[in-house]
Each structure stands twice: as C-alpha cells, then as structure tokens.
C-alpha cells in the first residue's frame, strides 16, 4: 500500500489529502526529518520499572511495541524518508520506553485497526491520540498524558475572539466537519445561544481543506473548528490563521488523551508512574514544545480516570 493510501485510510477526511500534496517538511518550526536530532530523551525511572509486572509479556522482550496512526503532523506523520514515523506522539512513546528501560518499536497502523490489534496482542500499547471513554475502558486500560482539545482558528487580524463558551460564538459562521464531535458540540452551543436570546451559530461544511481555508480568508466564514493540533500545524504552514480559543473535545466534560494497553495487562500503572516522572522532570513538556503543543500538556497522569460517557 502506498504512503498516500495508508495515510488516507489511517486518518480519513480531507486534511490528509491536502497535506500529502504539500511539502510538510518545509514548514518552519517543525522537524520532520527521520534523524530527529532535537528529540528529547529520558533516563530510566526506577519506580516505573519496579511497577512493571514480574510476569509482563511484551510482544518483543526488552522492547515496548507501540502502535501509532501516522495521521498527520504534528501528532504523528511520516518523515521525509516516507518510512520513519515522527511527531509528538512518537516523541512521547520514545520517552516512556526510555523511562521503562526498554527499546521502542513503533508500528504504523490504520486508526480503525488498533483496538483489535491491541486486544489480540500484536502490540503492547497504543499511543495515537486515543481519548478515554467509559466504553473503551471496558476493554482497555489507560494512562493519560494530554488534553483532548479542539481549536477555534480565525483569519489573522480578524479581531474575532476569544472564544471560550457558547455566547462567544453566537452569530458566527463556523466551518466544521459533518458528523464530527465538533459539530455535535457546536449544535448544542447554538441551541443554548438561541435559548438565551442570542443569534444561532451558522455551521458551514466544505468538501476539502483548501476550500474551507479560502472561505475563511475571503470573509465567507469567520472561524474554523478542528482538532487543535491539526490547526496549529496549518497555522504554521500558511501563516494567515491564528487561534482564537480552544474547546475540550468532551465538552461539557473534559476529554483526556491516554496510552491504551490491554485490560489487566498490568502495564498501565507503570506507564502512569513513568509519565508523571517525565512531567516532574519537565521532559514531557519540552517534547510537546518541539511540536508547538504545550497548551495540551496535562499536569499529572492518571490511570483509568473517568472517561466520556456512552452516548
């Protein structure tokens, strides 16, 4: 399967289709080289290693085998060699493997394939922007590490914002993906605005990224809402949009992103201890800074915290 085919299957939607046509490695502030000379490294964390189950069965002894979907920068994508997976999630995977005294083996997978692959033991963990939900907790254990955020981005210099709650978006024309979590939230925001006597939100839908961004630049739309990390990269690439606010992916609840491991494998607690050590040392924050995602850092990692409820 070609790189383009794998990426489209892995991520879906129009973001990757447009991104693959652009020289992503040329975007200022993002190192997409296979060498990753600036990657942050960690020393083994004795407490985390001691928390590993004595009978832990790794896919490859002495290695931490981690599945990741290379859906696009800055979270995970292919480097300029079209083979090495790089990004914020691969950096984090490298840090936790080093903290556990293990070598890292990254396995690129399609997003739809990770649950079955993890449950069947093809890999030890999944680090790929996986949010904690109560339904997923029935089959997997979780160690949190990032906030799940959507971003409100506007044309640079538009004066729109800050956007933090429903009233801030009243009357705005917002570009959103059909059938997405962002659409669900904004429909509820619009309902609350109307209920409060404010103007409804006008949702706009576009078939591809370029058309939506053009609408933003030409004044036919006011805001674009997508996963924050995607828009951070687009803002750096194009230089003509800026963030006007962020939104929890689980609004009105919070939605944390976590390492997923097999239920009952015993790895989650060791991963949580390792992550908290990385946070205490400032290494995790420094790794996110490389990808301009410091606002997504959690202050502490938790094992199996409350997740988003079943809908």
N, C-alpha and C positions, 0 to 999 in steps of 0.2 A: 504494500500500500504506500502511496506517495505521501510526502510530508503534508501537502495540502489536503489530501483526503483524510489523513489521520487527524489533523487539526480540526477540520470541519466536523468530523464525526465526534471528536472529543469535546469540543466546545459548543458547537451548534451556533445558529444565528448568524447575523451579518457582520458582527465585529471581526471575527477571524478572517472572513472572506476578504474584507477590505485591508486588514492588517497584513495578510500574507503578500499582498501586492505592493506593499510599501517597504522601503529599506529600514526596517525597525532598528537594525544595529547602528544606524546613523543618528538616532535620537540622542540629543545631548543630555548627559546626566544618567544614562543607563548603559551599563557594561553588559553587552550580550555576546562577548567573546567566550569561546569554550574554556579558555585558561582561567577566567575568574580570579585574577591576581588580587583583587581587593576583597575577596570573600573573608568574612570574619571566622576565626577558629576558636575552639574551646579546649580546655584540659579536661581529663576525666573527673567526674564528680563522684567521690567515694560513696556518699549516701545514696545516690541514684543507682549505682552499680550494686550496692548491698540490697537494694529493694527489688532487684530482678529475681524472679522465682528461681529456686535452685534447679527445678526441672524444666525451665523455659526451653521451648523447642523453636529455634529460629529456622527459617527456610534454608539459610546457609549459615552453619555455626561460625560464630565470630563476626557475623555481618548483620546489619539491620537492613532488611529488604523493604523498601518503601515504594508504594505505588503513587504516581502523580499524573494528573492530566495536564499536558502542555497546552492549555487553552489560550494562552496569550500573555504578553508582558503586562505588568511587572510580576505577576504571581508565579507563572510558570510558562516557559516557551522554549523553543529550540534556539540554540546559539547559532552563530554564523556558519558553523560547520554542518548545520542541518542534522546533527546527531546528538549533541550534548544538551541535556535539559538544564536550563538556568532560570533564576528568578528568586523571588522572596521565599517561596515555599521550599525549593531545593536548598537554599541557604539555611533555612531552619532545620530541615532534615539533616543536613551536614552537622549542624551544631549539636543536635540531640544525640546523633550517633556518636560523635566525639565525646560528649558528656558521659555516655554509657560505655565508653571504651570499645566501641565497635566500629567496623568499617561500613561505609554506606554503599548500598546497591540501590540505585534508582531505576524503577521500572515504569516507562510511559504506558498509560492505559487510557482507553476511552472512558469518559465520565460514567456512562451507563454500566460499565463492566466492573467498577471497583467493589460494589457490595458482594457480588457472588465470588469474585476473586479473593477478597479478604476472608469471607466465611469459609471458603474451601482451602485456605492455607497457602495460596500462591504467593502471598507476601505477608510480612509481619505487621505492617501498618500502612495507613493511607494518610498522606499529608497533601491535601489538594483542595483547600478552601471548603472543607466539609463542615456544615453547620450542625450544631447539636439540636436534635429533636427528640421528643419522647418516643416516637415511633422507631427511630434509628437506635435508641438506647435499648430497645428490646433485643437487638441482635449484636450490638457493638458497645465497647467501652470507649470513653472519650477523655482526652486531656486537652484542655483549652489553651489557646495561645494568642488569638487575635480577635478583635471585634469584627462582627459582620456588618459592614457599612455600605449603604448606597450613597451616591454623591449627587448633589444638585450643582450642575455647572451651567454657567451663563456666558454670553459673549463678553469678552474682556472689555471693561469700561462701561458696561451697561448700567451700572448703578443698582441692579436688582440684588436684593438680599439684605441681611442674612435670612436664610430660610431654615427655620427650626421646628415649626409647628403649623397646623393647618391654616391658621389665619394669614400666615406669611405667604402662602401660595394662592390665596383667593384671587380669582380673576386671571391668573397667569396661564399662558399657553405652554404646556409641558409635553415634551417628546418622551415617550415611554414605549417599551416593548409590549406587544399584545400577549396576554396570558402570563405575564411575569408577576413576581411578588411585588415589584414596584407598582405595577398597575393596580393590584389589589389594594395596596395601602393608599394610593392617591385617589382611588374611587371613594374610599372611606373618608379621606380628608375632605374631598369635595362635598360629600353628604353632610359632614359636620359644618362646613362653611355655610352651606345653604341653610341649614338648621339654625345657624347663628345670625342669619340675615345678611350674609356676605355673598359675593359673587361665586359661582361654581368654578372649578378648575376645568380648563379645556384641555383634554388629552389629545395628542396628535401621534399618529403612527406612520412610520416610514419603512419601506422595504429594505433599505440599506443605509449603512452608516453615513456615507458621503452625502446622501440626500438630506438626512436629518441635520447634519452639521451645517450644510449650506442654508437650510431653513433658519437655523439659529443666527448665522452671520447676516442674512438678508432681512432679518426682522419679522419673518413669518412665524417664528416661535420665540419664546422667552427663555426657556430652561430645557435642559436635557437631564434625564434621570437614568442612571445605570449603576452597576456596581462601582464603588468609589475607585478601586484600583484601576479598572479599565480607563476611567476618565482621567485619572492622574497621568497615565501614560499618554493619552490622546492630547491632553493639555500641553505636555512637554514636547510632543511631536509637532503639533500645529502652531502652538504659541498664541492662539487667539481666543481661548476659552479659559475660564477661571472658576474655582469652586465658590459657591455661594452658601454652602451648608452641607451637612451630612444627615443621614437618616438611618436608624437601626433597621437592619434587614428584617427584624422581627417585630417592628412597631405594632402595637404599643409596648411590647415586651422587648428585651434585648435578645440578640442572636449572636452567640459566640461561635467562633471557628475553632476546630479542635483536630488533634490527631485521632484517627479512628483505629481501634485494634479489635481483635476478635473477643467476643464476650467471654469473660472468665479466663482469658489467657494469662492474666496477672501482670501484663506489661504496663497497663495504664498508670499505676501508681509510681512506678519507676520513671516513666516519661514525665509525669507531673512534677516530681522532685527535680528531675534534670532541668525542666523548663524554668522552674522557679529559681534554680541556681543561676541559670543563664540570665534571667531577668535581674537578679540581685547583683550580678557582675556587670550589668549594662551591655552584655554581648548581644542579647536578642534585640534590644532597641537599636544598637549600632547596625545590626544586619538589616533591620527594616529601613533604616535611614538610607542605606545604599539604594533602595528602591522607592524612596520618597513616600513611605507608608507609615511614618512614625505615629500618625494620629490613630492608627489601627491597633496599636500595642495595648494589650491588657496589662493591668498592674500585677496580677497574680494568675497562675494557672490553677485550675480546679479539675478534680476527677469526677466525671459524671454529674455535673451541675444540672439544675432544672433546665430542660430544653423546651423548644417551641412545642406547644400542644398539638394534638392531632386536630385537623380541621375536617 
